Amino acid sequence: MKRARIALLCLVFSLQAFGSTPMSMDGFNKRFVIKKNDNGEITAVKMKFFTKKFSIRPYLMQIKNDLKEEIERMRSQDKSVNTAQLDAFMEELVSQSDKSDEAYESAKVVRRSLENLPTINVDESFAAIQKHEVLKKFAFDLKKALKMLDLSIIADPTDARFFYRKNVTYEVVRRAINFAKKKFDNIPVLNLVSFVIVKVHDLVLEQRLFHQNMLLHYMQNFETKLGMSESEVNRVFSSIYESRIAATGYGESNSAAANWEMYGLDKFFGVVRAGNTRIRRSNSTYQMGNKLNFAFVKMTNDKGEKIISHLGHNKHQFSSKMSEAYNFDKPNKVKRFRSLLNLGQVGLGFLPLNGNIKSLISGFVESFYTAQKRTEGALVGYFESTGNTQMFNAVLKQNINPYIVY
């Protein structure tokens, strides 16, 4: 019965697709390992490639170099060119907004942040955050927490509270920021070190989310070929979605444990149905193309550009339009846009902003790309399974996460 339900889910998926591309599960065998006990029962699904030797340095070097390159670009260009580029960036920030006033006010602050970047002494600022051993202590504590977590495990079908009980890394972040507040009295420096702490933590854990979404692609398309029993498949689905329960979600954790056999499949089925509904409703407005998997569809946007859109993510928090995952006519568009968003977020800490305002603006920025790029693990899985190496690399490149290992 349960196996039939998954088959029905896949049938619903196929009816919504407008074409198909032959797929291989070679990528699954390359990326994942299934661990079994002596009785042949699956105990875990693990990543083969992930950041084993954690260090803050990769992100520090990435953001430092990105800042320097952007500042140099802004200084070397005519003022009119910079203005035109920021105008286009502003337009992208506020376009397709249902709440245009909120989006516009937030976008204005992000623009101010980018315009202020050339005033930042990058080397001096990054030297300052290395003082007082705040980052060194954070790195040590996070390494300990990651050892207890075992980052390589992306699903444990045997334990309905495996991830919930190990939701300890956010406490490491909280302690690190409180420690930084005691050590730094320079607000921009404190803001920068706090940003690095939060970002590094999120990017390291993002490896798991990225690969879970890739695994969901393979489970949707190769469910009967993965060497798992019907019950094991169901419980792997459940483990993936259990890992996404917030530390405050005790009630949800209880619900997952009580319905462990079907919890994840119900969640996934809901995602597929919502995506199919979104395609049907968009047919009258846009030219829709192939549905690639549970999370992505090819389409033509209102500018006539061939793109891949997210079925489960909006453009941003003030928009009900689908987020753009890749633009075939402008291959560097998404990567460049995300880079500017990230730099704008860094720059917020150098503006004299109220803490609550800064948090609201940062949330607006995050809503454009944070969840989206995690879900793009499923898009990378699609392109690898169809043998499209060029697109596989293109989507990975725009992820801007130095801890994703390939």
Secondary structure, 3 states (H helix, E strand, C coil): CHHHHHHHHHHHHHHHCCCCCCCCCHHHHHHEEEEECCCCCEEEEEECCCCCCCCCHHHHHHHHHHHHHHHHHHHHCCHHHHHHHHHHHHHHHHCCCCCHHHHHHHHHHHHHHHHCHHHCCHHHHHHHCCHHHHHHHHHHHHHHHHHHHCCCEEECCCCCCHHHHCCCHHHHHHHHHHHHHHHCCCHHHHHHHHHHHHHHHHHHHHHHHHHHHHHHHHHHHHHHHCCCCHHHHHHHHHHHHHCCCCCCCHHHHHHHHHCCCCHHHHHHHHHHHHHHHHHHHHCCCCEEEEECCCCEEEEECCCCCEEEEEEEEECCCCCCCEEEEEECCCCCHHHHHHHHHHHHHHHHCCCCCCHHHHHHHHHHHHHHHHHHHHHCHHHHHHHHHCCCHHHHHHHHHCCCCCCCCC
